Amino acid sequence: MDDVVFTALDRYFNILSTLGYKNYTSVYKLIVLIFIQELLDSDCSSFISEDESRIIEKALTCLYGSDCLIPYRKYIVNTSVTCSST
């Protein structure tokens, strides 16, 4: 999550340095992403219920890749396959 926020902020400031402006919709999405990251990294994360965790996950799914600032989620693919002959 830290890498996603770092990448999004880096892209945001690069666009600002080039164009001087980024639309408010993109900025609001970035603020929500930062808020979720801060919430999950804080001491309050232990109070998040399972239902709230699902809501946060759905919100993150909607945010990933929805804008040029926020990258798509990277999925880890398990390439090692083990077969058991039982």
N, CA, C and O atoms as CSV, one atom per row, in Angstrom:
chain,resi,resn,atom,element,x,y,z
A,1,MET,N,N,0.829,-1.195,0.000
A,1,MET,CA,C,0.000,0.000,0.000
A,1,MET,C,C,0.872,1.257,0.000
A,1,MET,O,O,0.541,2.248,-0.650
A,2,ASP,N,N,1.980,1.211,0.726
A,2,ASP,CA,C,2.870,2.369,0.764
A,2,ASP,C,C,3.428,2.684,-0.621
A,2,ASP,O,O,3.564,3.848,-0.996
A,3,ASP,N,N,3.752,1.626,-1.382
A,3,ASP,CA,C,4.287,1.830,-2.727
A,3,ASP,C,C,3.255,2.465,-3.650
A,3,ASP,O,O,3.596,3.297,-4.490
A,4,VAL,N,N,2.005,2.074,-3.493
A,4,VAL,CA,C,0.939,2.627,-4.332
A,4,VAL,C,C,0.768,4.117,-4.044
A,4,VAL,O,O,0.660,4.920,-4.971
A,5,VAL,N,N,0.743,4.485,-2.777
A,5,VAL,CA,C,0.593,5.893,-2.394
A,5,VAL,C,C,1.806,6.699,-2.858
A,5,VAL,O,O,1.664,7.812,-3.365
A,6,PHE,N,N,3.002,6.128,-2.679
A,6,PHE,CA,C,4.214,6.819,-3.120
A,6,PHE,C,C,4.180,7.060,-4.631
A,6,PHE,O,O,4.484,8.161,-5.090
A,7,THR,N,N,3.813,6.037,-5.402
A,7,THR,CA,C,3.732,6.172,-6.855
A,7,THR,C,C,2.696,7.210,-7.250
A,7,THR,O,O,2.940,8.027,-8.138
A,8,ALA,N,N,1.536,7.184,-6.593
A,8,ALA,CA,C,0.475,8.144,-6.908
A,8,ALA,C,C,0.914,9.574,-6.599
A,8,ALA,O,O,0.666,10.482,-7.392
A,9,LEU,N,N,1.555,9.779,-5.466
A,9,LEU,CA,C,2.025,11.117,-5.119
A,9,LEU,C,C,3.138,11.579,-6.053
A,9,LEU,O,O,3.189,12.750,-6.432
A,10,ASP,N,N,4.021,10.670,-6.422
A,10,ASP,CA,C,5.085,11.008,-7.363
A,10,ASP,C,C,4.499,11.435,-8.710
A,10,ASP,O,O,4.934,12.427,-9.294
A,11,ARG,N,N,3.522,10.690,-9.194
A,11,ARG,CA,C,2.867,11.046,-10.458
A,11,ARG,C,C,2.146,12.387,-10.344
A,11,ARG,O,O,2.180,13.198,-11.269
A,12,TYR,N,N,1.501,12.609,-9.216
A,12,TYR,CA,C,0.774,13.855,-9.007
A,12,TYR,C,C,1.710,15.063,-9.069
A,12,TYR,O,O,1.424,16.044,-9.755
A,13,PHE,N,N,2.819,14.984,-8.353
A,13,PHE,CA,C,3.735,16.124,-8.336
A,13,PHE,C,C,4.465,16.292,-9.664
A,13,PHE,O,O,4.815,17.414,-10.031
A,14,ASN,N,N,4.702,15.208,-10.390
A,14,ASN,CA,C,5.271,15.335,-11.731
A,14,ASN,C,C,4.306,16.047,-12.673
A,14,ASN,O,O,4.722,16.893,-13.465
A,15,ILE,N,N,3.031,15.711,-12.592
A,15,ILE,CA,C,2.028,16.383,-13.423
A,15,ILE,C,C,1.910,17.852,-13.025
A,15,ILE,O,O,1.803,18.727,-13.884
A,16,LEU,N,N,1.930,18.117,-11.721
A,16,LEU,CA,C,1.858,19.513,-11.276
A,16,LEU,C,C,3.050,20.321,-11.757
A,16,LEU,O,O,2.899,21.478,-12.151
A,17,SER,N,N,4.227,19.728,-11.728
A,17,SER,CA,C,5.412,20.472,-12.167
A,17,SER,C,C,5.392,20.717,-13.672
A,17,SER,O,O,5.964,21.697,-14.148
A,18,THR,N,N,4.743,19.840,-14.417
A,18,THR,CA,C,4.676,19.993,-15.869
A,18,THR,C,C,3.511,20.880,-16.304
A,18,THR,O,O,3.690,21.832,-17.063
A,19,LEU,N,N,2.327,20.557,-15.815
A,19,LEU,CA,C,1.119,21.252,-16.254
A,19,LEU,C,C,0.668,22.366,-15.314
A,19,LEU,O,O,0.031,23.330,-15.740
A,20,GLY,N,N,1.003,22.225,-14.038
A,20,GLY,CA,C,0.589,23.215,-13.059
A,20,GLY,C,C,-0.817,23.016,-12.529
A,20,GLY,O,O,-1.287,23.807,-11.711
A,21,TYR,N,N,-1.503,21.958,-12.986
A,21,TYR,CA,C,-2.897,21.735,-12.578
A,21,TYR,C,C,-3.236,20.259,-12.742
A,21,TYR,O,O,-2.757,19.604,-13.667
A,22,LYS,N,N,-4.054,19.747,-11.852
A,22,LYS,CA,C,-4.652,18.418,-11.973
A,22,LYS,C,C,-6.092,18.546,-11.519
A,22,LYS,O,O,-6.370,19.187,-10.505
A,23,ASN,N,N,-7.010,17.945,-12.256
A,23,ASN,CA,C,-8.433,18.139,-11.955
A,23,ASN,C,C,-8.800,17.634,-10.551
A,23,ASN,O,O,-8.145,16.754,-9.993
A,24,TYR,N,N,-9.855,18.217,-10.010
A,24,TYR,CA,C,-10.241,17.938,-8.630
A,24,TYR,C,C,-10.669,16.487,-8.416
A,24,TYR,O,O,-10.449,15.941,-7.335
A,25,THR,N,N,-11.263,15.864,-9.403
A,25,THR,CA,C,-11.686,14.472,-9.250
A,25,THR,C,C,-10.481,13.578,-8.964
A,25,THR,O,O,-10.545,12.707,-8.097
A,26,SER,N,N,-9.399,13.789,-9.681
A,26,SER,CA,C,-8.178,13.005,-9.455
A,26,SER,C,C,-7.585,13.285,-8.084
A,26,SER,O,O,-7.119,12.374,-7.401
A,27,VAL,N,N,-7.606,14.547,-7.688
A,27,VAL,CA,C,-7.061,14.922,-6.383
A,27,VAL,C,C,-7.897,14.313,-5.261
A,27,VAL,O,O,-7.342,13.850,-4.264
A,28,TYR,N,N,-9.217,14.304,-5.406
A,28,TYR,CA,C,-10.082,13.704,-4.388
A,28,TYR,C,C,-9.813,12.202,-4.259
A,28,TYR,O,O,-9.790,11.670,-3.150
A,29,LYS,N,N,-9.610,11.521,-5.385
A,29,LYS,CA,C,-9.294,10.092,-5.335
A,29,LYS,C,C,-7.968,9.863,-4.611
A,29,LYS,O,O,-7.830,8.919,-3.833
A,30,LEU,N,N,-7.013,10.721,-4.871
A,30,LEU,CA,C,-5.718,10.617,-4.207
A,30,LEU,C,C,-5.850,10.838,-2.704
A,30,LEU,O,O,-5.212,10.141,-1.915
A,31,ILE,N,N,-6.665,11.795,-2.307
A,31,ILE,CA,C,-6.885,12.063,-0.881
A,31,ILE,C,C,-7.550,10.868,-0.198
A,31,ILE,O,O,-7.189,10.522,0.927
A,32,VAL,N,N,-8.509,10.239,-0.859
A,32,VAL,CA,C,-9.170,9.059,-0.294
A,32,VAL,C,C,-8.167,7.919,-0.147
A,32,VAL,O,O,-8.169,7.214,0.862
A,33,LEU,N,N,-7.311,7.738,-1.152
A,33,LEU,CA,C,-6.294,6.692,-1.076
A,33,LEU,C,C,-5.348,6.924,0.096
A,33,LEU,O,O,-5.014,5.988,0.822
A,34,ILE,N,N,-4.918,8.160,0.280
A,34,ILE,CA,C,-4.028,8.485,1.397
A,34,ILE,C,C,-4.737,8.286,2.727
A,34,ILE,O,O,-4.135,7.796,3.682
A,35,PHE,N,N,-6.018,8.663,2.799
A,35,PHE,CA,C,-6.789,8.478,4.031
A,35,PHE,C,C,-6.883,6.996,4.402
A,35,PHE,O,O,-6.695,6.626,5.561
A,36,ILE,N,N,-7.171,6.161,3.416
A,36,ILE,CA,C,-7.296,4.722,3.686
A,36,ILE,C,C,-5.956,4.160,4.156
A,36,ILE,O,O,-5.908,3.352,5.083
A,37,GLN,N,N,-4.876,4.587,3.518
A,37,GLN,CA,C,-3.558,4.108,3.932
A,37,GLN,C,C,-3.247,4.537,5.363
A,37,GLN,O,O,-2.756,3.736,6.158
A,38,GLU,N,N,-3.529,5.786,5.693
A,38,GLU,CA,C,-3.284,6.275,7.055
A,38,GLU,C,C,-4.158,5.536,8.070
A,38,GLU,O,O,-3.704,5.226,9.171
A,39,LEU,N,N,-5.405,5.254,7.702
A,39,LEU,CA,C,-6.308,4.526,8.587
A,39,LEU,C,C,-5.794,3.116,8.852
A,39,LEU,O,O,-5.805,2.653,9.993
A,40,LEU,N,N,-5.346,2.436,7.806
A,40,LEU,CA,C,-4.873,1.066,7.962
A,40,LEU,C,C,-3.533,0.987,8.689
A,40,LEU,O,O,-3.234,-0.021,9.330
A,41,ASP,N,N,-2.735,2.030,8.594
A,41,ASP,CA,C,-1.437,2.039,9.273
A,41,ASP,C,C,-1.503,2.568,10.699
A,41,ASP,O,O,-0.511,2.500,11.425
A,42,SER,N,N,-2.641,3.088,11.110
A,42,SER,CA,C,-2.765,3.679,12.443
A,42,SER,C,C,-3.144,2.621,13.482
A,42,SER,O,O,-3.369,1.454,13.161
A,43,ASP,N,N,-3.207,3.066,14.725
A,43,ASP,CA,C,-3.634,2.183,15.818
A,43,ASP,C,C,-5.117,1.840,15.719
A,43,ASP,O,O,-5.570,0.859,16.309
A,44,CYS,N,N,-5.863,2.635,14.986
A,44,CYS,CA,C,-7.305,2.406,14.838
A,44,CYS,C,C,-7.616,1.187,13.979
A,44,CYS,O,O,-8.756,0.723,13.957
A,45,SER,N,N,-6.628,0.667,13.279
A,45,SER,CA,C,-6.880,-0.465,12.386
A,45,SER,C,C,-7.370,-1.702,13.144
A,45,SER,O,O,-8.050,-2.552,12.571
A,46,SER,N,N,-7.029,-1.801,14.418
A,46,SER,CA,C,-7.483,-2.952,15.200
A,46,SER,C,C,-8.979,-2.897,15.495
A,46,SER,O,O,-9.569,-3.903,15.889
A,47,PHE,N,N,-9.591,-1.737,15.309
A,47,PHE,CA,C,-11.024,-1.590,15.558
A,47,PHE,C,C,-11.871,-1.777,14.308
A,47,PHE,O,O,-13.095,-1.667,14.376
A,48,ILE,N,N,-11.253,-2.054,13.181
A,48,ILE,CA,C,-11.988,-2.232,11.927
A,48,ILE,C,C,-12.593,-3.626,11.911
A,48,ILE,O,O,-11.891,-4.627,12.053
A,49,SER,N,N,-13.906,-3.675,11.735
A,49,SER,CA,C,-14.596,-4.966,11.713
A,49,SER,C,C,-14.398,-5.643,10.356
A,49,SER,O,O,-13.846,-5.052,9.428
A,50,GLU,N,N,-14.854,-6.881,10.260
A,50,GLU,CA,C,-14.723,-7.628,9.009
A,50,GLU,C,C,-15.554,-6.990,7.899
A,50,GLU,O,O,-15.110,-6.923,6.752
A,51,ASP,N,N,-16.756,-6.522,8.231
A,51,ASP,CA,C,-17.603,-5.854,7.244
A,51,ASP,C,C,-16.973,-4.554,6.763
A,51,ASP,O,O,-17.005,-4.248,5.572
A,52,GLU,N,N,-16.405,-3.797,7.683
A,52,GLU,CA,C,-15.737,-2.545,7.314
A,52,GLU,C,C,-14.494,-2.813,6.471
A,52,GLU,O,O,-14.157,-2.042,5.572
A,53,SER,N,N,-13.825,-3.910,6.773
A,53,SER,CA,C,-12.659,-4.291,5.989
A,53,SER,C,C,-13.049,-4.613,4.545
A,53,SER,O,O,-12.331,-4.257,3.610
A,54,ARG,N,N,-14.188,-5.286,4.367
A,54,ARG,CA,C,-14.685,-5.572,3.016
A,54,ARG,C,C,-15.046,-4.285,2.274
A,54,ARG,O,O,-14.794,-4.168,1.075
A,55,ILE,N,N,-15.628,-3.334,2.976
A,55,ILE,CA,C,-15.976,-2.051,2.359
A,55,ILE,C,C,-14.720,-1.313,1.925
A,55,ILE,O,O,-14.673,-0.739,0.837
A,56,ILE,N,N,-13.710,-1.329,2.771
A,56,ILE,CA,C,-12.431,-0.682,2.430
A,56,ILE,C,C,-11.811,-1.370,1.220
A,56,ILE,O,O,-11.288,-0.698,0.331
A,57,GLU,N,N,-11.860,-2.685,1.174
A,57,GLU,CA,C,-11.305,-3.430,0.046
A,57,GLU,C,C,-12.042,-3.097,-1.254
A,57,GLU,O,O,-11.416,-2.950,-2.304
A,58,LYS,N,N,-13.364,-2.978,-1.181
A,58,LYS,CA,C,-14.135,-2.594,-2.372
A,58,LYS,C,C,-13.786,-1.185,-2.829
A,58,LYS,O,O,-13.693,-0.922,-4.028
A,59,ALA,N,N,-13.595,-0.281,-1.876
A,59,ALA,CA,C,-13.218,1.093,-2.221
A,59,ALA,C,C,-11.848,1.116,-2.891
A,59,ALA,O,O,-11.647,1.832,-3.872
A,60,LEU,N,N,-10.913,0.341,-2.369
A,60,LEU,CA,C,-9.589,0.275,-2.973
A,60,LEU,C,C,-9.642,-0.330,-4.369
A,60,LEU,O,O,-8.927,0.112,-5.267
A,61,THR,N,N,-10.484,-1.336,-4.552
A,61,THR,CA,C,-10.640,-1.943,-5.871
A,61,THR,C,C,-11.153,-0.923,-6.873
A,61,THR,O,O,-10.726,-0.913,-8.028
A,62,CYS,N,N,-12.063,-0.070,-6.441
A,62,CYS,CA,C,-12.579,0.982,-7.321
A,62,CYS,C,C,-11.515,2.036,-7.623
A,62,CYS,O,O,-11.500,2.606,-8.715
A,63,LEU,N,N,-10.638,2.295,-6.679
A,63,LEU,CA,C,-9.621,3.326,-6.861
A,63,LEU,C,C,-8.465,2.877,-7.753
A,63,LEU,O,O,-7.958,3.659,-8.558
A,64,TYR,N,N,-8.047,1.612,-7.608
A,64,TYR,CA,C,-6.891,1.132,-8.361
A,64,TYR,C,C,-7.143,1.241,-9.858
A,64,TYR,O,O,-8.097,0.666,-10.382
A,65,GLY,N,N,-6.278,1.983,-10.536
A,65,GLY,CA,C,-6.361,2.103,-11.978
A,65,GLY,C,C,-7.472,2.997,-12.487
A,65,GLY,O,O,-7.678,3.094,-13.697
A,66,SER,N,N,-8.194,3.654,-11.588
A,66,SER,CA,C,-9.310,4.495,-12.015
A,66,SER,C,C,-8.849,5.844,-12.548
A,66,SER,O,O,-9.638,6.595,-13.122
A,67,ASP,N,N,-7.582,6.144,-12.358
A,67,ASP,CA,C,-7.042,7.438,-12.743
A,67,ASP,C,C,-5.583,7.237,-13.129
A,67,ASP,O,O,-4.966,6.236,-12.763
A,68,CYS,N,N,-5.042,8.188,-13.866
A,68,CYS,CA,C,-3.639,8.040,-14.263
A,68,CYS,C,C,-2.690,8.184,-13.076
A,68,CYS,O,O,-1.523,7.805,-13.176
A,69,LEU,N,N,-3.160,8.717,-11.971
A,69,LEU,CA,C,-2.312,8.858,-10.786
A,69,LEU,C,C,-2.154,7.547,-10.029
A,69,LEU,O,O,-1.061,7.218,-9.568
A,70,ILE,N,N,-3.232,6.810,-9.904
A,70,ILE,CA,C,-3.249,5.609,-9.062
A,70,ILE,C,C,-3.028,4.378,-9.942
A,70,ILE,O,O,-3.835,4.089,-10.825
A,71,PRO,N,N,-1.930,3.654,-9.698
A,71,PRO,CA,C,-1.633,2.488,-10.548
A,71,PRO,C,C,-2.572,1.322,-10.257
A,71,PRO,O,O,-3.245,1.280,-9.227
A,72,TYR,N,N,-2.598,0.388,-11.185
A,72,TYR,CA,C,-3.343,-0.840,-10.966
A,72,TYR,C,C,-2.658,-1.662,-9.892
A,72,TYR,O,O,-1.454,-1.532,-9.670
A,73,ARG,N,N,-3.414,-2.494,-9.240
A,73,ARG,CA,C,-2.883,-3.375,-8.206
A,73,ARG,C,C,-2.004,-4.437,-8.848
A,73,ARG,O,O,-2.332,-4.978,-9.905
A,74,LYS,N,N,-0.895,-4.725,-8.203
A,74,LYS,CA,C,-0.007,-5.782,-8.686
A,74,LYS,C,C,-0.394,-7.074,-7.999
A,74,LYS,O,O,-0.462,-7.150,-6.773
A,75,TYR,N,N,-0.643,-8.078,-8.800
A,75,TYR,CA,C,-0.985,-9.380,-8.259
A,75,TYR,C,C,0.258,-10.255,-8.251
A,75,TYR,O,O,1.038,-10.263,-9.203
A,76,ILE,N,N,0.425,-10.982,-7.175
A,76,ILE,CA,C,1.555,-11.896,-7.064
A,76,ILE,C,C,1.094,-13.256,-7.572
A,76,ILE,O,O,0.120,-13.830,-7.084
A,77,VAL,N,N,1.812,-13.742,-8.552
A,77,VAL,CA,C,1.462,-15.024,-9.143
A,77,VAL,C,C,2.405,-16.074,-8.587
A,77,VAL,O,O,3.625,-15.915,-8.614
A,78,ASN,N,N,1.831,-17.124,-8.095
A,78,ASN,CA,C,2.625,-18.233,-7.576
A,78,ASN,C,C,3.020,-19.107,-8.758
A,78,ASN,O,O,2.185,-19.815,-9.323
A,79,THR,N,N,4.288,-19.055,-9.126
A,79,THR,CA,C,4.740,-19.807,-10.291
A,79,THR,C,C,5.244,-21.192,-9.939
A,79,THR,O,O,5.448,-22.020,-10.827
A,80,SER,N,N,5.448,-21.457,-8.661
A,80,SER,CA,C,5.923,-22.789,-8.296
A,80,SER,C,C,4.717,-23.717,-8.093
A,80,SER,O,O,3.834,-23.453,-7.276
A,81,VAL,N,N,4.714,-24.773,-8.838
A,81,VAL,CA,C,3.629,-25.740,-8.754
A,81,VAL,C,C,4.210,-27.032,-8.205
A,81,VAL,O,O,5.192,-27.567,-8.720
A,82,THR,N,N,3.588,-27.510,-7.165
A,82,THR,CA,C,4.025,-28.781,-6.603
A,82,THR,C,C,2.937,-29.811,-6.794
A,82,THR,O,O,1.766,-29.549,-6.523
A,83,CYS,N,N,3.313,-30.944,-7.247
A,83,CYS,CA,C,2.345,-32.029,-7.448
A,83,CYS,C,C,2.675,-33.159,-6.494
A,83,CYS,O,O,3.834,-33.532,-6.311
A,84,SER,N,N,1.670,-33.669,-5.919
A,84,SER,CA,C,1.883,-34.832,-5.046
A,84,SER,C,C,1.308,-36.059,-5.730
A,84,SER,O,O,0.213,-36.021,-6.292
A,85,SER,N,N,2.037,-37.110,-5.675
A,85,SER,CA,C,1.579,-38.354,-6.324
A,85,SER,C,C,1.004,-39.274,-5.269
A,85,SER,O,O,1.627,-40.264,-4.886
A,86,THR,N,N,-0.190,-38.941,-4.802
A,86,THR,CA,C,-0.823,-39.791,-3.790
A,86,THR,C,C,-2.046,-40.429,-4.343
A,86,THR,O,O,-2.719,-41.183,-3.641
